[in-house]
């Protein structure tokens, strides 16, 4: 944990803070996307494997839907942090 803290502090000192925050957010979104699809990926890989709990198909479908919503939020995210200018008149 201290190694992680030290490494992140070095990264913050060497680069732009906004870039580090943006990179962390992209990593977070990709992690959530993969987690939402993990059950479906496991079901495709080994459909007949014994599991302690097998997720119902509707839960896997809901996860796929939420991952699509999550990925669409990536595409619709604003590309600039500058405030919008108002039009005169």
PyMOL Python script that loads the backbone (N, CA, C, O; Angstrom):
from pymol import cmd

cmd.read_pdbstr("""\
ATOM      1  N   UNK A   1       0.819  -1.180   0.000  1.00  0.00           N
ATOM      2  CA  UNK A   1       0.000   0.000   0.000  1.00  0.00           C
ATOM      3  C   UNK A   1       0.871   1.255   0.000  1.00  0.00           C
ATOM      4  O   UNK A   1       0.566   2.223  -0.697  1.00  0.00           O
ATOM      5  N   UNK A   2       1.923   1.242   0.756  1.00  0.00           N
ATOM      6  CA  UNK A   2       2.817   2.394   0.760  1.00  0.00           C
ATOM      7  C   UNK A   2       3.547   2.527  -0.569  1.00  0.00           C
ATOM      8  O   UNK A   2       3.843   3.637  -1.012  1.00  0.00           O
ATOM      9  N   UNK A   3       3.836   1.400  -1.202  1.00  0.00           N
ATOM     10  CA  UNK A   3       4.473   1.456  -2.520  1.00  0.00           C
ATOM     11  C   UNK A   3       3.532   2.102  -3.525  1.00  0.00           C
ATOM     12  O   UNK A   3       3.958   2.922  -4.338  1.00  0.00           O
ATOM     13  N   UNK A   4       2.267   1.741  -3.475  1.00  0.00           N
ATOM     14  CA  UNK A   4       1.269   2.323  -4.363  1.00  0.00           C
ATOM     15  C   UNK A   4       1.147   3.821  -4.111  1.00  0.00           C
ATOM     16  O   UNK A   4       1.096   4.607  -5.057  1.00  0.00           O
ATOM     17  N   UNK A   5       1.101   4.214  -2.858  1.00  0.00           N
ATOM     18  CA  UNK A   5       1.003   5.627  -2.517  1.00  0.00           C
ATOM     19  C   UNK A   5       2.223   6.388  -3.031  1.00  0.00           C
ATOM     20  O   UNK A   5       2.090   7.460  -3.620  1.00  0.00           O
ATOM     21  N   UNK A   6       3.406   5.829  -2.807  1.00  0.00           N
ATOM     22  CA  UNK A   6       4.631   6.483  -3.268  1.00  0.00           C
ATOM     23  C   UNK A   6       4.671   6.611  -4.786  1.00  0.00           C
ATOM     24  O   UNK A   6       5.050   7.656  -5.314  1.00  0.00           O
ATOM     25  N   UNK A   7       4.281   5.551  -5.485  1.00  0.00           N
ATOM     26  CA  UNK A   7       4.284   5.573  -6.950  1.00  0.00           C
ATOM     27  C   UNK A   7       3.299   6.611  -7.478  1.00  0.00           C
ATOM     28  O   UNK A   7       3.608   7.340  -8.420  1.00  0.00           O
ATOM     29  N   UNK A   8       2.115   6.679  -6.872  1.00  0.00           N
ATOM     30  CA  UNK A   8       1.121   7.663  -7.311  1.00  0.00           C
ATOM     31  C   UNK A   8       1.577   9.084  -7.026  1.00  0.00           C
ATOM     32  O   UNK A   8       1.307   9.984  -7.822  1.00  0.00           O
ATOM     33  N   UNK A   9       2.258   9.305  -5.917  1.00  0.00           N
ATOM     34  CA  UNK A   9       2.784  10.631  -5.631  1.00  0.00           C
ATOM     35  C   UNK A   9       3.847  11.040  -6.643  1.00  0.00           C
ATOM     36  O   UNK A   9       3.896  12.198  -7.056  1.00  0.00           O
ATOM     37  N   UNK A  10       4.695  10.102  -7.044  1.00  0.00           N
ATOM     38  CA  UNK A  10       5.703  10.392  -8.068  1.00  0.00           C
ATOM     39  C   UNK A  10       5.013  10.730  -9.390  1.00  0.00           C
ATOM     40  O   UNK A  10       5.417  11.676 -10.067  1.00  0.00           O
ATOM     41  N   UNK A  11       3.982   9.977  -9.766  1.00  0.00           N
ATOM     42  CA  UNK A  11       3.252  10.280 -10.994  1.00  0.00           C
ATOM     43  C   UNK A  11       2.611  11.662 -10.948  1.00  0.00           C
ATOM     44  O   UNK A  11       2.619  12.387 -11.943  1.00  0.00           O
ATOM     45  N   UNK A  12       2.063  12.020  -9.810  1.00  0.00           N
ATOM     46  CA  UNK A  12       1.445  13.341  -9.685  1.00  0.00           C
ATOM     47  C   UNK A  12       2.479  14.449  -9.802  1.00  0.00           C
ATOM     48  O   UNK A  12       2.187  15.509 -10.355  1.00  0.00           O
ATOM     49  N   UNK A  13       3.676  14.221  -9.293  1.00  0.00           N
ATOM     50  CA  UNK A  13       4.716  15.241  -9.375  1.00  0.00           C
ATOM     51  C   UNK A  13       5.281  15.369 -10.789  1.00  0.00           C
ATOM     52  O   UNK A  13       5.752  16.441 -11.168  1.00  0.00           O
ATOM     53  N   UNK A  14       5.241  14.293 -11.573  1.00  0.00           N
ATOM     54  CA  UNK A  14       5.851  14.301 -12.897  1.00  0.00           C
ATOM     55  C   UNK A  14       4.915  14.731 -14.016  1.00  0.00           C
ATOM     56  O   UNK A  14       5.381  15.055 -15.108  1.00  0.00           O
ATOM     57  N   UNK A  15       3.620  14.742 -13.777  1.00  0.00           N
ATOM     58  CA  UNK A  15       2.716  15.037 -14.892  1.00  0.00           C
ATOM     59  C   UNK A  15       1.574  15.936 -14.439  1.00  0.00           C
ATOM     60  O   UNK A  15       1.510  16.391 -13.297  1.00  0.00           O
ATOM     61  N   UNK A  16       0.691  16.163 -15.376  1.00  0.00           N
ATOM     62  CA  UNK A  16      -0.466  17.015 -15.150  1.00  0.00           C
ATOM     63  C   UNK A  16      -1.486  16.296 -14.267  1.00  0.00           C
ATOM     64  O   UNK A  16      -1.789  15.125 -14.496  1.00  0.00           O
ATOM     65  N   UNK A  17      -2.002  16.978 -13.283  1.00  0.00           N
ATOM     66  CA  UNK A  17      -2.955  16.378 -12.345  1.00  0.00           C
ATOM     67  C   UNK A  17      -4.240  15.960 -13.057  1.00  0.00           C
ATOM     68  O   UNK A  17      -4.813  14.918 -12.740  1.00  0.00           O
ATOM     69  N   UNK A  18      -4.686  16.755 -14.002  1.00  0.00           N
ATOM     70  CA  UNK A  18      -5.925  16.435 -14.714  1.00  0.00           C
ATOM     71  C   UNK A  18      -5.755  15.136 -15.500  1.00  0.00           C
ATOM     72  O   UNK A  18      -6.683  14.331 -15.574  1.00  0.00           O
ATOM     73  N   UNK A  19      -4.574  14.929 -16.088  1.00  0.00           N
ATOM     74  CA  UNK A  19      -4.326  13.688 -16.821  1.00  0.00           C
ATOM     75  C   UNK A  19      -4.397  12.482 -15.893  1.00  0.00           C
ATOM     76  O   UNK A  19      -4.992  11.466 -16.250  1.00  0.00           O
ATOM     77  N   UNK A  20      -3.806  12.578 -14.723  1.00  0.00           N
ATOM     78  CA  UNK A  20      -3.817  11.463 -13.765  1.00  0.00           C
ATOM     79  C   UNK A  20      -5.249  11.151 -13.340  1.00  0.00           C
ATOM     80  O   UNK A  20      -5.629   9.983 -13.264  1.00  0.00           O
ATOM     81  N   UNK A  21      -6.034  12.169 -13.066  1.00  0.00           N
ATOM     82  CA  UNK A  21      -7.428  11.951 -12.667  1.00  0.00           C
ATOM     83  C   UNK A  21      -8.212  11.329 -13.819  1.00  0.00           C
ATOM     84  O   UNK A  21      -9.014  10.420 -13.608  1.00  0.00           O
ATOM     85  N   UNK A  22      -7.983  11.815 -15.028  1.00  0.00           N
ATOM     86  CA  UNK A  22      -8.657  11.246 -16.199  1.00  0.00           C
ATOM     87  C   UNK A  22      -8.276   9.794 -16.437  1.00  0.00           C
ATOM     88  O   UNK A  22      -9.138   8.961 -16.721  1.00  0.00           O
ATOM     89  N   UNK A  23      -6.992   9.488 -16.323  1.00  0.00           N
ATOM     90  CA  UNK A  23      -6.536   8.103 -16.518  1.00  0.00           C
ATOM     91  C   UNK A  23      -7.125   7.184 -15.448  1.00  0.00           C
ATOM     92  O   UNK A  23      -7.503   6.051 -15.744  1.00  0.00           O
ATOM     93  N   UNK A  24      -7.204   7.664 -14.216  1.00  0.00           N
ATOM     94  CA  UNK A  24      -7.790   6.854 -13.148  1.00  0.00           C
ATOM     95  C   UNK A  24      -9.271   6.602 -13.407  1.00  0.00           C
ATOM     96  O   UNK A  24      -9.761   5.499 -13.163  1.00  0.00           O
ATOM     97  N   UNK A  25      -9.984   7.605 -13.894  1.00  0.00           N
ATOM     98  CA  UNK A  25     -11.409   7.433 -14.183  1.00  0.00           C
ATOM     99  C   UNK A  25     -11.644   6.460 -15.333  1.00  0.00           C
ATOM    100  O   UNK A  25     -12.577   5.658 -15.282  1.00  0.00           O
ATOM    101  N   UNK A  26     -10.810   6.520 -16.367  1.00  0.00           N
ATOM    102  CA  UNK A  26     -10.947   5.577 -17.481  1.00  0.00           C
ATOM    103  C   UNK A  26     -10.695   4.150 -16.998  1.00  0.00           C
ATOM    104  O   UNK A  26     -11.421   3.231 -17.378  1.00  0.00           O
ATOM    105  N   UNK A  27      -9.674   3.959 -16.164  1.00  0.00           N
ATOM    106  CA  UNK A  27      -9.414   2.631 -15.601  1.00  0.00           C
ATOM    107  C   UNK A  27     -10.586   2.129 -14.771  1.00  0.00           C
ATOM    108  O   UNK A  27     -10.933   0.950 -14.827  1.00  0.00           O
ATOM    109  N   UNK A  28     -11.193   3.025 -14.003  1.00  0.00           N
ATOM    110  CA  UNK A  28     -12.352   2.670 -13.188  1.00  0.00           C
ATOM    111  C   UNK A  28     -13.528   2.242 -14.065  1.00  0.00           C
ATOM    112  O   UNK A  28     -14.199   1.255 -13.762  1.00  0.00           O
ATOM    113  N   UNK A  29     -13.783   2.980 -15.152  1.00  0.00           N
ATOM    114  CA  UNK A  29     -14.890   2.633 -16.039  1.00  0.00           C
ATOM    115  C   UNK A  29     -14.659   1.305 -16.743  1.00  0.00           C
ATOM    116  O   UNK A  29     -15.588   0.511 -16.890  1.00  0.00           O
ATOM    117  N   UNK A  30     -13.421   1.056 -17.180  1.00  0.00           N
ATOM    118  CA  UNK A  30     -13.124  -0.222 -17.832  1.00  0.00           C
ATOM    119  C   UNK A  30     -13.283  -1.372 -16.840  1.00  0.00           C
ATOM    120  O   UNK A  30     -13.815  -2.423 -17.197  1.00  0.00           O
ATOM    121  N   UNK A  31     -12.831  -1.187 -15.602  1.00  0.00           N
ATOM    122  CA  UNK A  31     -12.980  -2.216 -14.571  1.00  0.00           C
ATOM    123  C   UNK A  31     -14.455  -2.525 -14.334  1.00  0.00           C
ATOM    124  O   UNK A  31     -14.831  -3.693 -14.234  1.00  0.00           O
ATOM    125  N   UNK A  32     -15.294  -1.495 -14.243  1.00  0.00           N
ATOM    126  CA  UNK A  32     -16.730  -1.717 -14.046  1.00  0.00           C
ATOM    127  C   UNK A  32     -17.352  -2.433 -15.240  1.00  0.00           C
ATOM    128  O   UNK A  32     -18.199  -3.309 -15.062  1.00  0.00           O
ATOM    129  N   UNK A  33     -16.943  -2.072 -16.452  1.00  0.00           N
ATOM    130  CA  UNK A  33     -17.454  -2.733 -17.649  1.00  0.00           C
ATOM    131  C   UNK A  33     -17.129  -4.229 -17.615  1.00  0.00           C
ATOM    132  O   UNK A  33     -17.989  -5.061 -17.903  1.00  0.00           O
ATOM    133  N   UNK A  34     -15.888  -4.563 -17.263  1.00  0.00           N
ATOM    134  CA  UNK A  34     -15.510  -5.974 -17.215  1.00  0.00           C
ATOM    135  C   UNK A  34     -16.230  -6.719 -16.093  1.00  0.00           C
ATOM    136  O   UNK A  34     -16.607  -7.878 -16.268  1.00  0.00           O
ATOM    137  N   UNK A  35     -16.426  -6.073 -14.951  1.00  0.00           N
ATOM    138  CA  UNK A  35     -17.162  -6.720 -13.863  1.00  0.00           C
ATOM    139  C   UNK A  35     -18.606  -6.987 -14.236  1.00  0.00           C
ATOM    140  O   UNK A  35     -19.149  -8.039 -13.897  1.00  0.00           O
ATOM    141  N   UNK A  36     -19.239  -6.047 -14.934  1.00  0.00           N
ATOM    142  CA  UNK A  36     -20.630  -6.247 -15.318  1.00  0.00           C
ATOM    143  C   UNK A  36     -20.784  -7.373 -16.327  1.00  0.00           C
ATOM    144  O   UNK A  36     -21.853  -7.977 -16.414  1.00  0.00           O
ATOM    145  N   UNK A  37     -19.741  -7.668 -17.090  1.00  0.00           N
ATOM    146  CA  UNK A  37     -19.811  -8.734 -18.091  1.00  0.00           C
ATOM    147  C   UNK A  37     -19.144 -10.025 -17.645  1.00  0.00           C
ATOM    148  O   UNK A  37     -19.122 -10.985 -18.414  1.00  0.00           O
ATOM    149  N   UNK A  38     -18.604 -10.088 -16.443  1.00  0.00           N
ATOM    150  CA  UNK A  38     -17.845 -11.259 -15.997  1.00  0.00           C
ATOM    151  C   UNK A  38     -18.711 -12.527 -15.968  1.00  0.00           C
ATOM    152  O   UNK A  38     -18.268 -13.584 -16.418  1.00  0.00           O
ATOM    153  N   UNK A  39     -19.920 -12.431 -15.450  1.00  0.00           N
ATOM    154  CA  UNK A  39     -20.789 -13.615 -15.395  1.00  0.00           C
ATOM    155  C   UNK A  39     -21.119 -14.144 -16.768  1.00  0.00           C
ATOM    156  O   UNK A  39     -21.116 -15.355 -16.988  1.00  0.00           O
ATOM    157  N   UNK A  40     -21.404 -13.245 -17.701  1.00  0.00           N
ATOM    158  CA  UNK A  40     -21.714 -13.651 -19.066  1.00  0.00           C
ATOM    159  C   UNK A  40     -20.494 -14.281 -19.736  1.00  0.00           C
ATOM    160  O   UNK A  40     -20.627 -15.275 -20.450  1.00  0.00           O
ATOM    161  N   UNK A  41     -19.305 -13.710 -19.511  1.00  0.00           N
ATOM    162  CA  UNK A  41     -18.085 -14.262 -20.097  1.00  0.00           C
ATOM    163  C   UNK A  41     -17.815 -15.658 -19.540  1.00  0.00           C
ATOM    164  O   UNK A  41     -17.449 -16.561 -20.293  1.00  0.00           O
ATOM    165  N   UNK A  42     -17.990 -15.846 -18.237  1.00  0.00           N
ATOM    166  CA  UNK A  42     -17.800 -17.171 -17.633  1.00  0.00           C
ATOM    167  C   UNK A  42     -18.831 -18.169 -18.161  1.00  0.00           C
ATOM    168  O   UNK A  42     -18.504 -19.334 -18.388  1.00  0.00           O
ATOM    169  N   UNK A  43     -20.047 -17.729 -18.353  1.00  0.00           N
ATOM    170  CA  UNK A  43     -21.098 -18.621 -18.864  1.00  0.00           C
ATOM    171  C   UNK A  43     -20.782 -19.064 -20.285  1.00  0.00           C
ATOM    172  O   UNK A  43     -21.032 -20.214 -20.645  1.00  0.00           O
ATOM    173  N   UNK A  44     -20.225 -18.151 -21.107  1.00  0.00           N
ATOM    174  CA  UNK A  44     -19.862 -18.525 -22.481  1.00  0.00           C
ATOM    175  C   UNK A  44     -18.658 -19.463 -22.495  1.00  0.00           C
ATOM    176  O   UNK A  44     -18.588 -20.379 -23.315  1.00  0.00           O
ATOM    177  N   UNK A  45     -17.707 -19.231 -21.582  1.00  0.00           N
ATOM    178  CA  UNK A  45     -16.478 -20.010 -21.578  1.00  0.00           C
ATOM    179  C   UNK A  45     -16.725 -21.454 -21.142  1.00  0.00           C
ATOM    180  O   UNK A  45     -16.283 -22.391 -21.807  1.00  0.00           O
ATOM    181  N   UNK A  46     -17.427 -21.631 -20.033  1.00  0.00           N
ATOM    182  CA  UNK A  46     -17.701 -22.978 -19.500  1.00  0.00           C
ATOM    183  C   UNK A  46     -19.162 -23.068 -19.074  1.00  0.00           C
ATOM    184  O   UNK A  46     -19.481 -22.884 -17.899  1.00  0.00           O
ATOM    185  N   UNK A  47     -20.040 -23.347 -20.014  1.00  0.00           N
ATOM    186  CA  UNK A  47     -21.471 -23.306 -19.700  1.00  0.00           C
ATOM    187  C   UNK A  47     -21.944 -24.397 -18.748  1.00  0.00           C
ATOM    188  O   UNK A  47     -22.927 -24.190 -18.036  1.00  0.00           O
ATOM    189  N   UNK A  48     -21.284 -25.549 -18.709  1.00  0.00           N
ATOM    190  CA  UNK A  48     -21.771 -26.652 -17.880  1.00  0.00           C
ATOM    191  C   UNK A  48     -20.933 -26.897 -16.623  1.00  0.00           C
ATOM    192  O   UNK A  48     -21.060 -27.946 -15.992  1.00  0.00           O
ATOM    193  N   UNK A  49     -20.092 -25.955 -16.263  1.00  0.00           N
ATOM    194  CA  UNK A  49     -19.263 -26.134 -15.063  1.00  0.00           C
ATOM    195  C   UNK A  49     -20.123 -25.990 -13.807  1.00  0.00           C
ATOM    196  O   UNK A  49     -21.011 -25.141 -13.736  1.00  0.00           O
ATOM    197  N   UNK A  50     -19.836 -26.846 -12.816  1.00  0.00           N
ATOM    198  CA  UNK A  50     -20.547 -26.749 -11.535  1.00  0.00           C
ATOM    199  C   UNK A  50     -20.115 -25.477 -10.823  1.00  0.00           C
ATOM    200  O   UNK A  50     -18.927 -25.165 -10.738  1.00  0.00           O
ATOM    201  N   UNK A  51     -21.108 -24.745 -10.311  1.00  0.00           N
ATOM    202  CA  UNK A  51     -20.848 -23.510  -9.581  1.00  0.00           C
ATOM    203  C   UNK A  51     -21.645 -23.530  -8.287  1.00  0.00           C
ATOM    204  O   UNK A  51     -22.717 -24.132  -8.226  1.00  0.00           O
ATOM    205  N   UNK A  52     -21.122 -22.868  -7.237  1.00  0.00           N
ATOM    206  CA  UNK A  52     -21.903 -22.810  -5.998  1.00  0.00           C
ATOM    207  C   UNK A  52     -23.217 -22.048  -6.183  1.00  0.00           C
ATOM    208  O   UNK A  52     -24.222 -22.376  -5.552  1.00  0.00           O
ATOM    209  N   UNK A  53     -23.206 -21.041  -7.040  1.00  0.00           N
ATOM    210  CA  UNK A  53     -24.419 -20.290  -7.349  1.00  0.00           C
ATOM    211  C   UNK A  53     -24.373 -19.904  -8.810  1.00  0.00           C
ATOM    212  O   UNK A  53     -23.393 -19.324  -9.278  1.00  0.00           O
ATOM    213  N   UNK A  54     -25.422 -20.222  -9.520  1.00  0.00           N
ATOM    214  CA  UNK A  54     -25.485 -19.899 -10.946  1.00  0.00           C
ATOM    215  C   UNK A  54     -26.444 -18.728 -11.122  1.00  0.00           C
ATOM    216  O   UNK A  54     -27.618 -18.813 -10.762  1.00  0.00           O
ATOM    217  N   UNK A  55     -25.936 -17.647 -11.675  1.00  0.00           N
ATOM    218  CA  UNK A  55     -26.751 -16.446 -11.862  1.00  0.00           C
ATOM    219  C   UNK A  55     -27.855 -16.710 -12.868  1.00  0.00           C
ATOM    220  O   UNK A  55     -27.612 -17.312 -13.915  1.00  0.00           O
ATOM    221  N   UNK A  56     -29.062 -16.266 -12.560  1.00  0.00           N
ATOM    222  CA  UNK A  56     -30.147 -16.404 -13.534  1.00  0.00           C
ATOM    223  C   UNK A  56     -29.842 -15.600 -14.802  1.00  0.00           C
ATOM    224  O   UNK A  56     -29.088 -14.628 -14.767  1.00  0.00           O
ATOM    225  N   UNK A  57     -30.424 -16.009 -15.886  1.00  0.00           N
ATOM    226  CA  UNK A  57     -30.164 -15.345 -17.166  1.00  0.00           C
ATOM    227  C   UNK A  57     -30.593 -13.885 -17.158  1.00  0.00           C
ATOM    228  O   UNK A  57     -29.963 -13.053 -17.811  1.00  0.00           O
ATOM    229  N   UNK A  58     -31.654 -13.564 -16.431  1.00  0.00           N
ATOM    230  CA  UNK A  58     -32.114 -12.174 -16.416  1.00  0.00           C
ATOM    231  C   UNK A  58     -31.108 -11.265 -15.725  1.00  0.00           C
ATOM    232  O   UNK A  58     -31.003 -10.091 -16.080  1.00  0.00           O
ATOM    233  N   UNK A  59     -30.369 -11.775 -14.750  1.00  0.00           N
ATOM    234  CA  UNK A  59     -29.334 -10.967 -14.100  1.00  0.00           C
ATOM    235  C   UNK A  59     -28.178 -10.724 -15.068  1.00  0.00           C
ATOM    236  O   UNK A  59     -27.638  -9.620 -15.123  1.00  0.00           O
ATOM    237  N   UNK A  60     -27.796 -11.749 -15.831  1.00  0.00           N
ATOM    238  CA  UNK A  60     -26.747 -11.567 -16.834  1.00  0.00           C
ATOM    239  C   UNK A  60     -27.186 -10.581 -17.910  1.00  0.00           C
ATOM    240  O   UNK A  60     -26.381  -9.777 -18.380  1.00  0.00           O
ATOM    241  N   UNK A  61     -28.453 -10.637 -18.302  1.00  0.00           N
ATOM    242  CA  UNK A  61     -28.959  -9.686 -19.293  1.00  0.00           C
ATOM    243  C   UNK A  61     -28.957  -8.270 -18.736  1.00  0.00           C
ATOM    244  O   UNK A  61     -28.621  -7.323 -19.447  1.00  0.00           O
ATOM    245  N   UNK A  62     -29.332  -8.117 -17.461  1.00  0.00           N
ATOM    246  CA  UNK A  62     -29.303  -6.793 -16.835  1.00  0.00           C
ATOM    247  C   UNK A  62     -27.868  -6.262 -16.754  1.00  0.00           C
ATOM    248  O   UNK A  62     -27.636  -5.070 -16.959  1.00  0.00           O
ATOM    249  N   UNK A  63     -26.912  -7.134 -16.458  1.00  0.00           N
ATOM    250  CA  UNK A  63     -25.512  -6.722 -16.426  1.00  0.00           C
ATOM    251  C   UNK A  63     -25.020  -6.291 -17.796  1.00  0.00           C
ATOM    252  O   UNK A  63     -24.283  -5.311 -17.909  1.00  0.00           O
ATOM    253  N   UNK A  64     -25.420  -7.010 -18.839  1.00  0.00           N
ATOM    254  CA  UNK A  64     -25.043  -6.627 -20.200  1.00  0.00           C
ATOM    255  C   UNK A  64     -25.666  -5.282 -20.572  1.00  0.00           C
ATOM    256  O   UNK A  64     -25.019  -4.454 -21.213  1.00  0.00           O
ATOM    257  N   UNK A  65     -26.911  -5.065 -20.176  1.00  0.00           N
ATOM    258  CA  UNK A  65     -27.569  -3.787 -20.448  1.00  0.00           C
ATOM    259  C   UNK A  65     -26.862  -2.649 -19.711  1.00  0.00           C
ATOM    260  O   UNK A  65     -26.613  -1.591 -20.289  1.00  0.00           O
ATOM    261  N   UNK A  66     -26.542  -2.867 -18.444  1.00  0.00           N
ATOM    262  CA  UNK A  66     -25.850  -1.831 -17.673  1.00  0.00           C
ATOM    263  C   UNK A  66     -24.455  -1.553 -18.216  1.00  0.00           C
ATOM    264  O   UNK A  66     -23.993  -0.413 -18.182  1.00  0.00           O
ATOM    265  N   UNK A  67     -23.786  -2.576 -18.711  1.00  0.00           N
ATOM    266  CA  UNK A  67     -22.465  -2.342 -19.287  1.00  0.00           C
ATOM    267  C   UNK A  67     -22.580  -1.528 -20.570  1.00  0.00           C
ATOM    268  O   UNK A  67     -21.704  -0.717 -20.869  1.00  0.00           O
ATOM    269  N   UNK A  68     -23.658  -1.737 -21.336  1.00  0.00           N
ATOM    270  CA  UNK A  68     -23.879  -0.925 -22.533  1.00  0.00           C
ATOM    271  C   UNK A  68     -24.132   0.528 -22.138  1.00  0.00           C
ATOM    272  O   UNK A  68     -23.591   1.444 -22.757  1.00  0.00           O
ATOM    273  N   UNK A  69     -24.955   0.740 -21.105  1.00  0.00           N
ATOM    274  CA  UNK A  69     -25.213   2.102 -20.624  1.00  0.00           C
ATOM    275  C   UNK A  69     -23.912   2.735 -20.152  1.00  0.00           C
ATOM    276  O   UNK A  69     -23.654   3.908 -20.423  1.00  0.00           O
ATOM    277  N   UNK A  70     -23.099   1.968 -19.451  1.00  0.00           N
ATOM    278  CA  UNK A  70     -21.815   2.464 -18.960  1.00  0.00           C
ATOM    279  C   UNK A  70     -20.903   2.836 -20.122  1.00  0.00           C
ATOM    280  O   UNK A  70     -20.263   3.886 -20.086  1.00  0.00           O
ATOM    281  N   UNK A  71     -20.832   2.000 -21.146  1.00  0.00           N
ATOM    282  CA  UNK A  71     -19.960   2.304 -22.277  1.00  0.00           C
ATOM    283  C   UNK A  71     -20.476   3.503 -23.066  1.00  0.00           C
ATOM    284  O   UNK A  71     -19.675   4.253 -23.625  1.00  0.00           O
ATOM    285  N   UNK A  72     -21.778   3.700 -23.126  1.00  0.00           N
ATOM    286  CA  UNK A  72     -22.329   4.874 -23.809  1.00  0.00           C
ATOM    287  C   UNK A  72     -21.995   6.142 -23.033  1.00  0.00           C
ATOM    288  O   UNK A  72     -21.858   7.209 -23.631  1.00  0.00           O
ATOM    289  N   UNK A  73     -21.863   6.046 -21.720  1.00  0.00           N
ATOM    290  CA  UNK A  73     -21.493   7.231 -20.940  1.00  0.00           C
ATOM    291  C   UNK A  73     -20.062   7.649 -21.240  1.00  0.00           C
ATOM    292  O   UNK A  73     -19.720   8.821 -21.084  1.00  0.00           O
ATOM    293  N   UNK A  74     -19.212   6.704 -21.671  1.00  0.00           N
ATOM    294  CA  UNK A  74     -17.848   7.068 -22.083  1.00  0.00           C
ATOM    295  C   UNK A  74     -17.916   7.951 -23.314  1.00  0.00           C
ATOM    296  O   UNK A  74     -17.227   8.967 -23.403  1.00  0.00           O
ATOM    297  N   UNK A  75     -18.751   7.556 -24.260  1.00  0.00           N
ATOM    298  CA  UNK A  75     -18.818   8.269 -25.530  1.00  0.00           C
ATOM    299  C   UNK A  75     -19.464   9.637 -25.383  1.00  0.00           C
ATOM    300  O   UNK A  75     -19.149  10.550 -26.146  1.00  0.00           O
ATOM    301  N   UNK A  76     -20.348   9.794 -24.430  1.00  0.00           N
ATOM    302  CA  UNK A  76     -21.046  11.064 -24.285  1.00  0.00           C
ATOM    303  C   UNK A  76     -20.380  11.980 -23.269  1.00  0.00           C
ATOM    304  O   UNK A  76     -20.902  13.058 -22.983  1.00  0.00           O
ATOM    305  N   UNK A  77     -19.252  11.583 -22.724  1.00  0.00           N
ATOM    306  CA  UNK A  77     -18.565  12.425 -21.741  1.00  0.00           C
ATOM    307  C   UNK A  77     -18.009  13.672 -22.416  1.00  0.00           C
ATOM    308  O   UNK A  77     -17.557  13.615 -23.560  1.00  0.00           O
ATOM    309  N   UNK A  78     -18.044  14.793 -21.712  1.00  0.00           N
ATOM    310  CA  UNK A  78     -17.493  16.013 -22.319  1.00  0.00           C
ATOM    311  C   UNK A  78     -15.990  15.885 -22.521  1.00  0.00           C
ATOM    312  O   UNK A  78     -15.301  15.257 -21.718  1.00  0.00           O
ATOM    313  N   UNK A  79     -15.489  16.478 -23.587  1.00  0.00           N
ATOM    314  CA  UNK A  79     -14.070  16.378 -23.893  1.00  0.00           C
ATOM    315  C   UNK A  79     -13.282  17.561 -23.366  1.00  0.00           C
ATOM    316  O   UNK A  79     -12.052  17.540 -23.401  1.00  0.00           O
ATOM    317  N   UNK A  80     -13.947  18.577 -22.885  1.00  0.00           N
ATOM    318  CA  UNK A  80     -13.250  19.751 -22.390  1.00  0.00           C
ATOM    319  C   UNK A  80     -13.758  20.098 -20.998  1.00  0.00           C
ATOM    320  O   UNK A  80     -14.939  19.924 -20.696  1.00  0.00           O
ATOM    321  N   UNK A  81     -12.869  20.584 -20.165  1.00  0.00           N
ATOM    322  CA  UNK A  81     -13.278  20.997 -18.824  1.00  0.00           C
ATOM    323  C   UNK A  81     -13.491  22.500 -18.756  1.00  0.00           C
ATOM    324  O   UNK A  81     -13.809  23.032 -17.692  1.00  0.00           O
ATOM    325  N   UNK A  82     -13.318  23.191 -19.879  1.00  0.00           N
ATOM    326  CA  UNK A  82     -13.522  24.630 -19.903  1.00  0.00           C
ATOM    327  C   UNK A  82     -15.015  24.934 -19.825  1.00  0.00           C
ATOM    328  O   UNK A  82     -15.825  24.210 -20.403  1.00  0.00           O
ATOM    329  N   UNK A  83     -15.383  25.994 -19.118  1.00  0.00           N
ATOM    330  CA  UNK A  83     -16.810  26.331 -19.036  1.00  0.00           C
ATOM    331  C   UNK A  83     -17.334  26.779 -20.398  1.00  0.00           C
ATOM    332  O   UNK A  83     -16.614  27.368 -21.205  1.00  0.00           O
ATOM    333  N   UNK A  84     -18.578  26.489 -20.619  1.00  0.00           N
ATOM    334  CA  UNK A  84     -19.224  26.871 -21.880  1.00  0.00           C
ATOM    335  C   UNK A  84     -19.389  28.388 -21.937  1.00  0.00           C
ATOM    336  O   UNK A  84     -19.707  29.027 -20.934  1.00  0.00           O
ATOM    337  N   UNK A  85     -19.169  28.951 -23.118  1.00  0.00           N
ATOM    338  CA  UNK A  85     -19.320  30.383 -23.290  1.00  0.00           C
ATOM    339  C   UNK A  85     -20.759  30.692 -23.681  1.00  0.00           C
ATOM    340  O   UNK A  85     -21.363  29.998 -24.499  1.00  0.00           O
ATOM    341  N   UNK A  86     -21.286  31.737 -23.084  1.00  0.00           N
ATOM    342  CA  UNK A  86     -22.646  32.113 -23.442  1.00  0.00           C
ATOM    343  C   UNK A  86     -22.625  33.021 -24.682  1.00  0.00           C
ATOM    344  O   UNK A  86     -21.682  33.781 -24.902  1.00  0.00           O
ATOM    345  N   UNK A  87     -23.655  32.919 -25.452  1.00  0.00           N
ATOM    346  CA  UNK A  87     -23.757  33.714 -26.675  1.00  0.00           C
ATOM    347  C   UNK A  87     -24.253  35.114 -26.332  1.00  0.00           C
ATOM    348  O   UNK A  87     -25.143  35.273 -25.497  1.00  0.00           O
ATOM    349  N   UNK A  88     -23.689  36.107 -26.961  1.00  0.00           N
ATOM    350  CA  UNK A  88     -24.219  37.465 -26.715  1.00  0.00           C
ATOM    351  C   UNK A  88     -25.584  37.626 -27.383  1.00  0.00           C
ATOM    352  O   UNK A  88     -25.860  37.062 -28.442  1.00  0.00           O
ATOM    353  N   UNK A  89     -26.414  38.410 -26.729  1.00  0.00           N
ATOM    354  CA  UNK A  89     -27.684  38.733 -27.367  1.00  0.00           C
ATOM    355  C   UNK A  89     -28.795  38.202 -26.660  1.00  0.00           C
ATOM    356  O   UNK A  89     -29.938  38.391 -27.076  1.00  0.00           O
TER     357      UNK A  89
END
""", "prot")
cmd.dss("prot")
cmd.show_as("cartoon", "prot")
cmd.util.cbc("prot")
cmd.orient("prot")
